[in-house]
Amino acid sequence: MVHVKNLWKYRKKIGEAAVNHGEFKDLDIVVPRSKINLVYDKINEVCTKVGLRYVIVGHVGDGNFHVNIFNNKVNAFQLSYST
């Protein structure tokens, strides 16, 4: 039971850390559990390609992702002028 309490304690701190890190957009998405790896890989690929920092939290075991994508005004500006 102590392990479960510790997991929840640290899980809640991820949200606090995100808020303290800076402005972000929270995307709440649900995907079939069989596609979790595919979706995670695509999020990583896209964010890395355009230089956006992100963190994924939530209850991924049931297919629910909370993707916090942090504001990066320079890259957002560059992205708006890319092809």
C-alpha positions in Angstrom: 0.0 0.0 0.0 2.9 2.4 0.7 4.1 1.9 -2.9 0.8 2.9 -4.3 0.7 6.0 -2.2 4.2 6.9 -3.3 3.3 6.4 -6.9 0.3 8.8 -6.6 2.4 11.3 -4.7 5.0 11.4 -7.5 2.3 11.3 -10.2 0.7 14.4 -8.8 4.1 16.2 -8.7 4.5 15.8 -12.5 1.5 18.1 -13.0 3.0 20.6 -10.5 6.3 20.5 -12.2 4.7 21.1 -15.6 2.9 24.1 -14.3 6.1 25.5 -12.8 8.1 24.8 -15.9 6.1 27.2 -18.1 3.1 27.7 -20.3 1.8 24.6 -22.0 -1.1 23.1 -23.9 -2.6 20.0 -22.4 -3.9 17.6 -25.0 -6.1 14.8 -23.6 -6.4 11.9 -26.0 -7.6 8.4 -25.8 -6.3 5.6 -28.0 -6.8 1.8 -28.1 -4.3 0.2 -25.8 -2.9 -1.8 -28.8 -1.9 1.5 -30.4 -0.2 3.1 -27.3 3.4 2.6 -28.6 2.5 3.9 -32.0 0.9 7.1 -30.6 3.8 7.6 -28.2 6.3 7.2 -31.0 4.4 9.6 -33.3 4.1 12.3 -30.5 7.9 12.0 -29.9 8.7 12.1 -33.6 6.6 15.2 -34.3 7.6 17.2 -31.2 11.3 16.3 -31.8 11.1 17.3 -35.4 9.7 20.8 -34.6 11.7 21.3 -31.4 8.9 21.3 -28.9 9.4 20.1 -25.4 6.7 17.8 -23.9 5.8 15.4 -21.2 3.2 12.6 -21.3 1.3 11.8 -18.1 -1.9 10.2 -17.3 -3.3 6.7 -17.1 -1.7 5.3 -20.2 -2.7 1.8 -19.2 -6.3 2.5 -20.2 -5.2 4.4 -23.3 -5.6 7.9 -21.9 -2.7 10.3 -22.6 -2.3 13.8 -21.2 0.3 15.4 -23.5 1.7 18.6 -22.1 3.4 20.5 -25.0 5.4 23.5 -23.7 5.2 26.8 -25.4 8.2 27.6 -27.5 7.3 30.8 -29.3 10.4 30.8 -31.5 9.6 27.3 -32.9 5.9 28.1 -33.2 6.8 31.2 -35.3 9.2 29.1 -37.5 6.6 26.4 -37.8 4.0 28.8 -39.1 6.3 29.7 -42.0 7.4 26.2 -42.9 5.9 24.1 -45.7 
